[in-house]
């Protein structure tokens, strides 16, 4: 019986007999491009060239069965994020429409969905699905961390449960601003952002929290000790208020209003410093502290933080008692109440 040698997926040589080749081809261990060699051959050659008959019935493969309502198969460590297509629509109130192939999944914050097409199923899960082997205590710990950031302890998983065609699901921005598409592979697989910036991402993206180790940034930063950390190699989408500014730092220092910081690459050194003199701090109107970013990397800024927008709305509303166009303002309301 002839003995053969083949190179496995890690290019390690292994020896087999004639009788074992068919079983290894059927299991996928040996493919058409797998290099094989036997006594009498001058050099290694692809198995498909030497034994084409073994691969005639496996060229097209067997189509996978339809997905159950549970959605995508479990994520495994080292697995790449799902590859999704997308389109961002709108001006100030934007929507990101994600296009899914069969078996693809996108994860999103609870309540972010705007619309979905048929054959898109969804399920609320405790976590992002990146650690399926995690026990109940681990899931509760992750949920507790998300609760600290003010987010829902559940995330919604949207999956294309059909067997053909493309289907779409859309997610809306929570307030006026811009949706920023982030290719995580271009950021080395990691991005830090403010705790409420995450909107949705390809399945396989890990959404966790990062504690800022610097006391100044913890007590006086707009994000406090806690930042959101996104990890993966697929597409993720974050939201910012107003207009978005992208800055590329090449060793420079950038000082920013703490609320205007949206996200930054992990190579950036982030700290909080005093905003000038005491007079400037208390009477300058720019806040007591500024975020200082140094190093090499990318920084995303927003022109209108939601906290600033909310303060302006509250200040212009019933809390101040000032009616639009009124000369007397609160005094006018007082006189109206006496009439």
C-alpha positions in Angstrom: 0.0 0.0 0.0 1.4 3.4 -1.1 2.2 5.9 1.6 1.5 9.6 1.1 2.6 12.8 2.8 0.5 16.0 3.0 0.9 19.4 4.6 -1.9 20.2 7.1 -3.4 23.7 7.6 -0.3 24.7 9.6 2.1 23.4 6.9 3.1 20.5 9.1 3.9 17.2 7.2 1.7 14.2 8.0 1.8 10.6 6.6 -1.2 8.7 5.5 -2.1 5.6 3.4 -4.1 5.3 0.2 -7.1 4.1 2.2 -7.1 7.3 4.4 -7.1 9.9 1.6 -10.8 9.7 0.7 -11.9 10.1 4.3 -9.7 13.1 4.8 -11.0 14.7 1.6 -14.5 14.1 2.7 -13.9 15.7 6.1 -12.2 18.8 4.5 -8.8 18.1 6.0 -7.4 17.7 2.5 -8.6 20.2 -0.1 -7.7 20.7 -3.8 -4.9 23.1 -2.9 -3.4 20.8 -0.2 0.1 19.9 -1.1 0.8 16.1 -1.2 3.9 14.0 -2.0 4.7 10.3 -2.4 7.8 8.3 -3.3 8.8 8.8 -6.9 7.6 12.4 -7.1 10.1 15.2 -7.8 8.3 17.8 -5.6 5.1 18.5 -3.7 1.9 19.1 -5.8 -1.7 20.2 -5.1 -4.0 17.2 -4.4 -6.5 18.5 -6.9 -4.0 18.2 -9.7 -3.0 14.6 -8.8 -6.4 13.3 -7.8 -9.1 15.4 -9.5 -11.7 12.6 -9.2 -11.8 12.9 -5.4 -13.0 16.6 -5.6 -15.6 16.4 -8.3 -18.5 15.9 -5.8 -17.2 18.4 -3.3 -16.5 21.4 -5.6 -19.9 23.0 -4.9 -20.3 21.8 -1.4 -23.5 21.2 0.5 -25.7 24.3 1.3 -26.1 24.9 5.0 -29.6 24.2 6.5 -31.8 27.2 7.3 -31.1 29.0 10.6 -33.4 28.5 13.5 -35.1 31.5 15.0 -32.2 31.8 17.4 -30.2 33.6 14.7 -26.5 33.3 14.0 -24.3 30.4 15.1 -22.4 30.9 18.3 -19.3 33.1 18.2 -16.0 31.4 18.9 -12.8 32.9 20.1 -10.7 34.1 17.2 -13.6 34.1 14.8 -13.8 37.2 12.6 -16.7 39.6 12.8 -19.5 39.2 10.3 -18.9 41.3 7.1 -21.9 43.6 6.7 -22.7 46.3 4.1 -24.4 49.5 5.1 -25.8 52.9 3.9 -26.1 56.0 6.1 -29.1 58.1 5.2 -30.4 61.5 6.3 -28.9 64.8 7.3 -29.3 65.8 11.0 -31.4 62.9 12.1 -29.6 60.0 10.5 -30.4 56.3 9.9 -27.9 53.6 9.2 -29.3 50.8 7.0 -27.4 47.5 7.4 -27.6 44.8 4.7 -27.3 41.2 5.8 -26.6 38.0 3.9 -28.1 34.7 5.2 -26.7 33.8 8.6 -25.2 37.3 9.2 -26.1 39.2 12.4 -25.8 42.7 13.7 -26.0 43.7 17.3 -27.5 47.0 18.5 -28.4 49.0 21.6 -32.0 48.2 22.9 -34.5 50.5 21.2 -32.3 51.7 18.4 -34.1 49.7 15.6 -36.1 51.8 13.1 -37.3 49.2 10.6 -36.5 45.7 9.4 -37.4 43.6 6.4 -39.0 40.1 6.3 -36.8 37.1 7.3 -34.9 39.4 9.8 -35.4 37.9 13.2 -34.3 39.6 16.5 -33.7 38.5 20.0 -32.8 40.4 23.2 -29.7 38.9 24.8 -27.7 39.7 27.9 -24.4 40.8 26.2 -23.0 41.1 22.7 -22.6 37.3 22.1 -18.8 37.4 21.8 -18.4 35.0 24.7 -21.0 32.2 24.3 -19.2 30.0 26.9 -19.6 32.6 29.6 -21.4 31.4 32.7 -24.4 33.1 34.4 -22.2 34.9 36.8 -20.1 36.3 34.0 -23.2 37.4 32.2 -24.5 39.1 35.3 -21.1 40.8 35.8 -21.1 42.1 32.2 -24.7 43.3 32.6 -23.7 45.1 35.8 -20.9 46.9 34.0 -23.3 48.0 31.2 -25.7 49.3 33.9 -22.8 51.4 35.3 -22.5 53.2 31.9 -26.2 54.0 31.9 -27.0 51.5 29.1 -29.6 48.8 29.0 -28.3 45.4 30.3 -29.7 43.8 27.1 -28.6 44.1 23.5 -30.7 43.1 20.6 -29.3 40.7 18.0 -30.8 41.0 14.4 -30.1 38.0 12.1 -31.0 37.1 8.5 -32.8 33.8 9.1 -33.5 33.1 5.4 -31.5 31.0 3.0 -31.1 33.4 0.1 -31.1 37.1 -0.9 -30.2 40.1 1.1 -32.3 41.7 3.8 -32.0 45.1 5.6 -32.5 46.4 9.1 -32.1 50.1 10.0 -31.1 51.9 13.2 -31.8 55.5 14.1 -29.8 58.1 15.9 -31.2 58.9 19.3 -30.9 62.7 18.9 -29.7 65.2 16.2 -26.2 64.5 15.0 -24.2 62.2 12.8 -23.6 58.4 12.7 -19.9 57.6 12.3 -19.0 54.3 10.5 -15.9 52.8 12.1 -13.9 50.1 10.4 -12.4 48.5 13.5 -9.6 46.8 11.5 -8.2 50.2 10.6 -8.0 51.0 14.3 -6.1 47.9 15.3 -9.2 46.2 16.5 -10.0 48.7 19.4 -11.7 52.0 19.9 -12.5 54.0 23.1 -15.5 56.2 23.1 -17.9 58.0 25.4 -20.3 55.7 27.3 -23.4 56.5 25.3 -21.9 56.7 21.8 -22.3 53.0 20.6 -25.3 52.4 18.3 -24.7 49.1 16.5 -22.0 46.8 15.1 -21.3 43.6 13.2 -21.7 40.4 15.2 -18.5 39.4 16.8 -17.7 42.9 18.1 -17.1 43.0 21.8 -18.7 45.9 23.6 -17.3 46.4 27.1 -16.2 49.2 29.4 -12.8 50.6 30.2 -12.0 52.2 33.6 -9.8 55.3 33.3 -6.8 54.9 35.6 -6.1 58.6 36.0 -7.8 60.3 39.0 -8.1 63.6 37.3 -9.8 62.1 34.3 -12.0 60.1 36.6 -13.4 62.8 38.8 -13.5 65.7 36.3 -13.8 64.2 32.9 -17.1 64.3 31.0 -16.9 60.5 30.8 -15.8 59.9 34.4 -13.8 56.8 35.1 -15.7 54.9 32.5 -15.4 54.7 28.8 -16.9 52.3 26.3 -14.4 49.9 24.6 -15.2 48.4 21.2 -13.1 45.5 20.0 -13.2 43.5 16.8 -12.3 43.7 13.1 -15.7 44.5 11.5 -17.9 47.6 11.1 -19.1 49.5 14.2 -21.3 52.6 14.3 -21.2 55.3 16.9 -23.3 58.4 17.2 -22.3 62.0 18.0 -24.2 65.2 18.4 -24.2 68.1 15.9 -21.3 68.1 13.5 -18.5 65.5 13.7 -14.8 66.5 13.4 -12.1 63.9 12.8 -8.6 64.9 14.0 -5.4 63.0 13.2 -2.8 63.6 15.9 0.9 63.1 15.0 2.5 63.8 18.3 0.6 67.0 19.0 -1.5 67.9 22.0 -5.2 68.7 21.7 -7.3 70.3 24.4 -11.0 69.7 24.2 -14.2 70.5 26.1 -14.8 67.2 28.0 -18.3 66.8 26.6 -17.2 67.3 23.0 -15.0 64.2 23.0 -16.7 61.2 21.2 -14.0 58.6 20.7 -10.3 58.0 20.1 -7.8 55.3 19.2 -6.2 53.5 22.2 -2.7 54.9 21.4 -3.9 58.4 22.5 -3.0 59.5 26.0 -6.1 60.9 27.6 -6.1 63.1 30.7 -7.9 66.1 32.3 -6.2 69.4 33.1 -7.3 72.7 34.7 -8.8 75.2 32.3 -6.5 78.1 32.7 -6.5 80.5 35.7 -9.0 80.4 38.5 -10.8 83.4 37.0 -11.1 81.7 33.6 -12.2 78.4 35.3 -15.1 80.0 37.2 -16.1 82.9 34.9 -14.9 81.9 31.5 -18.0 79.7 30.7 -15.8 76.9 29.3 -16.0 74.7 32.3 -13.5 74.0 35.1 -11.5 71.4 33.2 -10.5 70.4 29.7 -9.7 67.0 28.2 -6.1 66.8 27.0 -5.2 64.3 24.3 -1.6 63.6 23.2 0.2 61.2 21.0 -0.4 59.6 17.6 -3.8 58.4 16.5 -7.4 59.5 15.6 -9.8 61.6 17.7 -13.5 62.1 17.0 -15.2 65.3 18.3 -18.7 66.5 18.3 -19.9 70.1 18.1 -23.1 69.6 20.2 -22.9 67.2 23.1 -26.3 66.0 24.2 -25.8 67.3 27.8 -25.3 70.8 26.3 -28.4 70.5 24.1 -30.5 69.3 27.1 -29.3 72.3 29.2 -30.2 74.7 26.5 -33.7 73.2 26.1 -34.3 73.2 29.8 -33.0 76.8 30.1 -35.3 78.0 27.3 -38.3 76.1 28.5 -40.7 76.3 31.5 -37.9 76.1 34.0 -37.0 79.7 33.3 -40.5 80.9 32.8 -39.4 83.0 29.8 -41.9 83.0 26.9 -40.5 83.3 23.4 -40.9 86.9 22.2 -42.1 88.2 25.6 -40.7 91.5 26.7 -41.7 91.1 30.3 -40.6 87.4 30.6 -41.3 86.0 34.0 -42.9 89.3 35.2 -45.4 88.9 32.4 -46.3 85.4 33.6 -46.7 86.7 37.1 -49.1 89.4 36.0 -51.1 86.9 33.9 -51.5 84.7 37.0 -53.0 87.7 38.9 -55.6 88.5 36.3 
